Amino acid sequence: MMKRLTTKKKPPGTARGQKPRSRMRSRGGNPGKTGAKAGTSLKGRRIAELAAAGRRLGGLLAAGLPVRSASVDGDEAGSCLTDEAAARRQMNDLWARHGGVLSGLNPAGPEYAAAASAFAQGYCERAGLPDRGWFPFPSEQRVSAVILLHDAGPEAFAVQDSPLLRLLGELERLALHEVILASRDEAVTPQLVQEFAAPRLGSEVKLIGAGGVSAGTVSRGGEERPAAAAAAEGDILVFLDASVSSAAEEIAALAGVIARGSDAALCGVSAELPLFHKRPPEVMAKQFVNYALGRRDLQADSLTVLPHALSRQAVTKLGAELAHPARAHGAALIEGLAVSSVRLSGGVTRSARDVRPYAWLDRSRASDHLEALGFAMERLGPRLFYPDNWRRRGYASDADSPGMAEETSVSEDFSRESI
């Protein structure tokens, strides 16, 4: 009898003449683990170690320190902080002064978010305070939060769980020097702000606008920005929108980038945008302006996007241009200010806080950015930073012109191609 020929079955997914793929092994020898997963676990382990170190450090620094209940040094007389606000400021000062390598982490990264949040928890535990989710800045510099109400009226304060009230809840977690509300609605009065906003924040609250302490300073769209910047006392100004409830971690990240030497910290939104051919005209215009002014790294990020932060030097140099965010962005690049783009993630504590997903707002139009490009051309010339190394414009003038005699060394054919 003839023997039946049998063939071994090939593993699925292998073509004829190819060897079956071997299972991937990680460095530890466990099959099936990729290098990416191993890297993720290492990063998670580092975040856990930093959080544990921050918690221990917060408890050690809080041991034996009295919680300040009077006005903090540097505050004006009569603006006494509550016990909780004074403790929050003390916690922030301890972190900035003695945090060492922990406070020197990238303020926009998850490592900083984990260490800073755990430090505040350790401080509160040792000081006998309830955990309010405090989050420290990586610097002792004074931070002013400017909230632009735009067209929002008194209903923004009255509606339960409105974006403005959620934003105020996030600001309550930070050791801010002051909070400034800028509004063009006359119905938004100082009494309304003091009733709804001041008790939540425990810091000084100002109102700039038609119904505020600087009545008459706001006459058209955008002018509330320079008015609020002029009234602010902080070394770092973080501009926010009342319709976007930015998390405390994101606000601290923007302020931290300014504290590390930048003049403008932009909200990095380019990674969230669709492919170029699917983008709206205003986004294309933003990216074109950045490319034309030599900042390809910024892509489509701009000062027209909220939130963002500015240093006191940037506020002084930009001045009235702050009323036109697109022009202010172009002016910042022309003036040589240190402009950085920050990719905000909210840190590892966002999911536990039940805060709305990372959001941003841009009210600009394509014409605003083209106006900014025209402003740059007025300042630098029609060619901006780009010299004309090829064209021989003297050949386009009269034959008797001096330029014709100076450029006789250039061949006629080349001159015609260059014009």
Buried (B, 14 or more C-beta within 10 A) or exposed (E): EEEEEEEEEEEEEEEEEEEEEEEEEBEEEEEEBEEEEBEEEEEEEEBEEBBBBBBEBBBBBBEEBEBBEEBBEEBEEEEEBEEBBBBBBBBBBBBBEBBEEBBEBBBBBBBBBBBBBBBBBBBBBBBEBEEBBBBBBBBBBBBBBBBBBBEBBBEBBEEEEBBBBBBBBBBBBBBBBBBBBBBBBEEBBBEBBEEBBBEBBBBBBBBBBBBBEBEEBBEEEBBBBBBBBBBBBBBBBBBBBBBBBBBBBBBBBBBBBBBBEBBBBBBBBBEEBEEEEEBEEBBBBBBBBBEBBEBEEBBBBBBBBBBBBBBBBBBEBBEEBBBBBBBBBBBBBBBEBBBBBBBBBBBBBBEEBEBBEBBBBBBBBBEBBBBBBEBBBEEEEEEBEEEEEEEBEBBEEEEEEEEBEEEEEEEEEEBEEBE
